Amino acid sequence: MQTRKERLLEFLAKDPNDSFTRYALALELASEGQIEEAIGTFRSLLEMNPGYVGTYYQLAKLLEKTGKSEEAIRIYKAGIIVAGSSGNQHAKSELQSALINLEIGDI
């Protein structure tokens, strides 16, 4: 029986441009503790599809977790712009809240 990660990799091999599959793979990698691989997968998703709003939050959270606060701040800010320009106020609000929490934590 295939693992979830194996199935996602199979789906991605069939359609490498599928943003949802790439996003799901990154989440699965993170859940397995493969943080650097998850970060790389999220980064490749942003390069491929910068409008995939959920990526910004997840990537920034992983960057925070690995001590890369400055990069996380840049990702949050970029996500806020993308979410705002796409009219996704909920995502924009979540990104703003996460950014504020990170910046306050750095004080």
Backbone torsions as a table, in degrees:
resi	resn	phi	psi	omega
1	MET	NA	134.4	-178.6
2	GLN	-76.1	145.6	172.8
3	THR	-78.4	166.3	177.5
4	ARG	-59.3	-43.3	179.5
5	LYS	-61.1	-43.0	179.0
6	GLU	-61.9	-41.6	178.7
7	ARG	-64.6	-42.5	179.5
8	LEU	-63.8	-41.4	177.0
9	LEU	-63.1	-37.6	177.3
10	GLU	-64.7	-46.1	177.7
11	PHE	-60.7	-41.8	-178.6
12	LEU	-67.3	-34.3	176.8
13	ALA	-64.3	-35.2	179.1
14	LYS	-74.7	-33.6	-179.0
15	ASP	-142.9	84.1	-176.1
16	PRO	-64.2	-15.1	-179.2
17	ASN	-95.8	9.0	-179.6
18	ASP	-80.0	105.0	-176.6
19	SER	-62.5	-41.8	-178.6
20	PHE	-61.3	-44.2	-179.7
21	THR	-64.3	-42.0	179.1
22	ARG	-63.2	-41.6	178.0
23	TYR	-62.6	-47.0	179.8
24	ALA	-62.6	-38.7	177.8
25	LEU	-63.6	-43.2	179.3
26	ALA	-61.6	-42.6	177.7
27	LEU	-62.7	-40.9	179.8
28	GLU	-65.4	-42.6	177.6
29	LEU	-60.0	-43.7	179.2
30	ALA	-62.4	-41.8	-178.8
31	SER	-66.8	-24.9	177.4
32	GLU	-87.3	0.4	179.6
33	GLY	85.8	6.8	179.2
34	GLN	-90.0	68.7	-169.6
35	ILE	-65.2	-46.8	-179.0
36	GLU	-63.3	-38.6	177.2
37	GLU	-66.1	-38.7	177.5
38	ALA	-64.0	-44.1	178.1
39	ILE	-59.2	-45.3	178.9
40	GLY	-61.8	-38.9	179.6
41	THR	-68.3	-42.1	175.9
42	PHE	-63.4	-40.6	178.7
43	ARG	-62.1	-43.1	179.8
44	SER	-65.9	-34.1	176.6
45	LEU	-64.7	-42.6	178.7
46	LEU	-63.3	-37.9	177.2
47	GLU	-64.4	-42.5	-177.2
48	MET	-74.2	-40.4	-174.5
49	ASN	-143.8	81.8	-177.8
50	PRO	-65.6	-10.7	178.6
51	GLY	-88.4	-0.7	179.9
52	TYR	-81.0	89.0	-165.6
53	VAL	-58.4	-41.1	-176.7
54	GLY	-59.2	-23.8	-178.5
55	THR	-62.2	-37.9	-176.2
56	TYR	-61.0	-46.8	-178.9
57	TYR	-63.8	-49.8	-176.4
58	GLN	-64.0	-43.2	179.4
59	LEU	-64.0	-46.4	-178.9
60	ALA	-62.2	-39.7	178.2
61	LYS	-60.9	-42.0	178.6
62	LEU	-67.4	-37.9	177.6
63	LEU	-63.6	-41.2	175.2
64	GLU	-57.5	-47.2	-176.8
65	LYS	-59.6	-31.1	-178.2
66	THR	-96.8	11.2	175.4
67	GLY	80.8	14.4	-179.2
68	LYS	-99.9	63.0	-173.4
69	SER	-62.5	-42.0	-178.3
70	GLU	-61.7	-43.3	178.4
71	GLU	-67.4	-38.7	178.0
72	ALA	-60.1	-42.7	178.1
73	ILE	-60.2	-43.9	178.6
74	ARG	-61.8	-40.5	-179.4
75	ILE	-68.1	-43.8	176.9
76	TYR	-57.4	-47.2	-177.7
77	LYS	-62.5	-41.9	177.6
78	ALA	-63.3	-41.6	179.1
79	GLY	-64.1	-37.8	177.9
80	ILE	-60.8	-42.7	178.8
81	ILE	-63.8	-47.5	-178.8
82	VAL	-63.9	-45.8	-179.9
83	ALA	-62.5	-42.1	179.5
84	GLY	-64.7	-42.4	-178.4
85	SER	-72.0	-21.3	178.1
86	SER	-93.8	-2.0	179.3
87	GLY	79.8	13.0	-179.1
88	ASN	-88.8	82.2	-175.8
89	GLN	-67.0	-33.6	179.0
90	HIS	-62.8	-49.3	179.4
91	ALA	-64.4	-39.7	178.9
92	LYS	-59.9	-44.1	179.7
93	SER	-63.7	-43.2	178.4
94	GLU	-62.8	-42.0	179.6
95	LEU	-66.2	-41.5	178.6
96	GLN	-62.8	-43.1	179.3
97	SER	-62.3	-45.5	179.4
98	ALA	-63.4	-39.5	178.8
99	LEU	-63.8	-46.7	178.8
100	ILE	-59.8	-46.1	179.5
101	ASN	-60.5	-39.6	178.7
102	LEU	-68.1	-45.3	-178.2
103	GLU	-66.0	-38.0	177.5
104	ILE	-66.7	-37.9	179.3
105	GLY	-66.4	-24.5	-180.0
106	ASP	-84.2	-6.1	-176.3
107	ILE	-77.1	NA	NA
